[in-house]
Amino acid sequence: MAEVVLYHHIQGLTDGVRRVADEWRQAGHTVHTPDLFEGRTFASIEDGFAFAREAGFEKLRERGIAEAEALGEELVYAGFSFGVMIAQRLAQTRPGARGALLIDSCLPVTEFGTAWPDGVPVQVHGKENDEFFEEDLPAARALVGSAAHAELFLYPGDQHLFADSSLPSYDPEAAGLLRERLRAFLAAR
């Protein structure tokens, strides 16, 4: 079974993110869900961004990195949107990474080095017409084109945060397919 660190999106550690973590726990995985916003959740992406700007993006990222560093090294790093910044950085730079699950976002590999690390599998998931993910799509395609164990999954539609069942953007059909793919990924770790 895998040990996973799951980083929440810009609206906080919502009930929907907690449900994803609980599903993984029920499958036998150990899942850590750092609450970077210290209990705060936000009704909109804009409100979450306003909070993150005020709190300091770098401070929040460093808090997420510190949470992972307190754990062992052989971790799968997962993130939804805002949380991808931390998950991807750790998967690329921290020794012993077992994999990465990047949902609703993907940064250029050059943000954290020159190449994706050999032997670290990664999946990137996003909606094909999501205005936020569209700007990350070239980075996702470049990652998949350059890494040996990388997959990109595009889902029809334009919802951002489509897998969070506690938000209006939830898409049950796409989220169900995403959950199947994530379960298979984790089962192999």
C-alpha positions in Angstrom: 0.0 0.0 0.0 1.1 3.5 -0.7 1.7 6.4 1.6 0.3 9.6 0.1 0.4 13.3 0.8 -2.6 15.0 -0.7 -2.6 18.8 -1.0 -5.8 20.6 -1.3 -6.9 23.3 -3.8 -7.3 27.0 -3.4 -10.7 26.7 -1.8 -9.1 24.8 1.1 -9.3 21.3 2.6 -13.0 20.9 1.7 -15.2 17.9 2.4 -14.8 16.8 -1.2 -11.0 16.6 -0.8 -11.4 14.8 2.5 -13.7 12.3 0.8 -11.0 11.5 -1.8 -8.5 10.9 1.0 -11.0 8.7 2.8 -11.6 6.6 -0.3 -7.8 6.0 -0.5 -7.7 5.1 3.2 -10.5 2.7 2.8 -8.4 1.0 0.0 -5.6 0.5 2.6 -3.4 3.5 1.8 -2.0 5.9 4.4 -3.1 9.4 3.4 -1.9 12.7 4.9 -4.0 15.8 4.2 -2.1 18.9 5.3 -4.4 21.8 5.9 -2.4 24.7 4.5 -5.2 27.2 5.3 -5.6 26.1 8.9 -9.2 25.2 8.8 -10.4 27.9 6.4 -12.4 27.0 3.3 -13.7 29.4 0.7 -16.9 29.5 -1.4 -15.0 30.6 -4.5 -11.7 30.3 -6.3 -11.4 34.1 -6.1 -11.9 34.2 -2.3 -9.3 31.4 -1.9 -6.8 33.3 -4.1 -7.4 36.5 -2.0 -6.6 34.6 1.2 -3.5 33.0 -0.3 -2.2 36.3 -1.6 -2.7 37.8 1.9 -1.1 34.8 3.7 1.7 34.6 1.1 1.9 32.0 -1.5 5.5 31.1 -0.6 4.7 30.8 3.1 1.8 28.4 2.2 4.1 26.3 -0.1 6.8 26.1 2.6 4.2 25.0 5.1 3.2 22.2 2.7 6.8 21.2 2.1 7.5 21.1 5.9 4.6 18.8 6.4 6.0 16.3 3.9 9.5 16.5 5.3 8.2 15.4 8.7 7.2 12.1 7.0 9.3 9.3 5.4 10.7 9.7 1.9 8.9 7.0 0.0 5.7 9.0 -0.7 3.3 9.6 -3.5 2.6 13.3 -3.8 -0.9 14.3 -5.0 -2.5 17.7 -5.4 -5.5 19.4 -6.7 -4.8 22.7 -8.6 -3.1 25.0 -6.0 -1.8 21.8 -4.3 -0.1 20.7 -7.5 2.6 23.3 -7.0 3.7 21.6 -3.8 3.1 18.0 -4.9 5.0 18.5 -8.2 7.9 20.2 -6.5 8.3 17.4 -4.0 8.0 14.7 -6.5 10.7 16.3 -8.6 13.1 17.2 -5.9 12.6 15.0 -2.9 14.5 11.7 -2.9 12.5 8.5 -2.7 9.3 9.8 -4.4 7.0 6.9 -5.4 4.8 8.9 -7.8 2.8 12.0 -8.4 -0.8 12.7 -9.1 -1.4 16.2 -10.6 -5.0 17.1 -10.8 -6.3 20.3 -12.4 -2.8 21.7 -12.9 0.7 21.0 -14.1 3.7 23.3 -14.0 6.6 23.2 -16.5 9.2 20.7 -15.3 11.8 23.4 -15.5 10.2 25.1 -12.5 11.9 22.6 -10.2 14.9 21.3 -12.2 15.8 20.3 -15.7 13.9 17.0 -16.1 11.3 14.8 -14.5 13.1 12.2 -12.3 13.7 8.8 -13.7 11.6 6.1 -12.3 9.0 8.4 -10.7 5.6 7.7 -12.4 3.2 10.6 -12.8 -0.4 11.2 -13.9 -1.8 14.5 -15.0 -5.6 15.0 -15.0 -7.7 18.0 -16.2 -10.7 19.1 -18.1 -9.9 19.9 -21.7 -11.7 23.3 -21.7 -11.0 24.3 -18.2 -9.7 27.9 -18.5 -7.2 27.3 -15.7 -5.9 24.0 -17.0 -5.7 25.2 -20.6 -2.7 27.3 -19.7 -1.1 24.3 -18.0 -1.8 21.9 -20.9 1.4 22.6 -22.8 3.4 21.9 -19.6 1.5 18.7 -19.1 2.1 17.5 -22.7 5.8 18.4 -22.4 6.0 16.4 -19.2 4.3 13.3 -20.8 6.5 13.7 -23.8 9.7 13.7 -21.8 9.1 11.3 -18.9 9.1 7.5 -19.3 6.3 6.8 -16.9 3.9 9.8 -17.5 0.3 9.8 -18.5 -2.1 12.7 -19.3 -5.8 12.2 -19.0 -8.2 14.9 -20.5 -11.9 14.9 -19.6 -14.6 16.6 -21.6 -15.9 19.8 -20.2 -14.7 23.1 -18.7 -15.1 22.7 -14.9 -12.1 23.4 -12.7 -12.0 21.3 -9.5 -14.4 18.8 -11.1 -13.5 16.0 -8.7 -14.4 17.8 -5.5 -17.9 16.5 -4.7 -18.5 19.4 -2.2 -18.3 22.1 -4.9 -20.8 23.2 -7.6 -18.1 22.4 -10.3 -18.3 18.6 -9.4 -18.8 16.4 -12.5 -19.8 12.9 -11.2 -19.0 11.1 -14.4 -15.6 12.5 -15.0 -14.8 12.3 -11.2 -15.7 8.6 -11.2 -13.3 7.9 -14.1 -10.6 9.9 -12.4 -11.1 8.0 -9.1 -10.7 4.7 -11.0 -7.5 5.8 -12.5 -6.1 7.2 -9.2 -7.0 3.9 -7.4 -5.2 1.9 -10.1 -2.1 4.2 -9.9 -2.0 3.9 -6.1 -2.5 0.2 -6.1 0.7 -0.2 -8.2 2.8 1.8 -5.7 
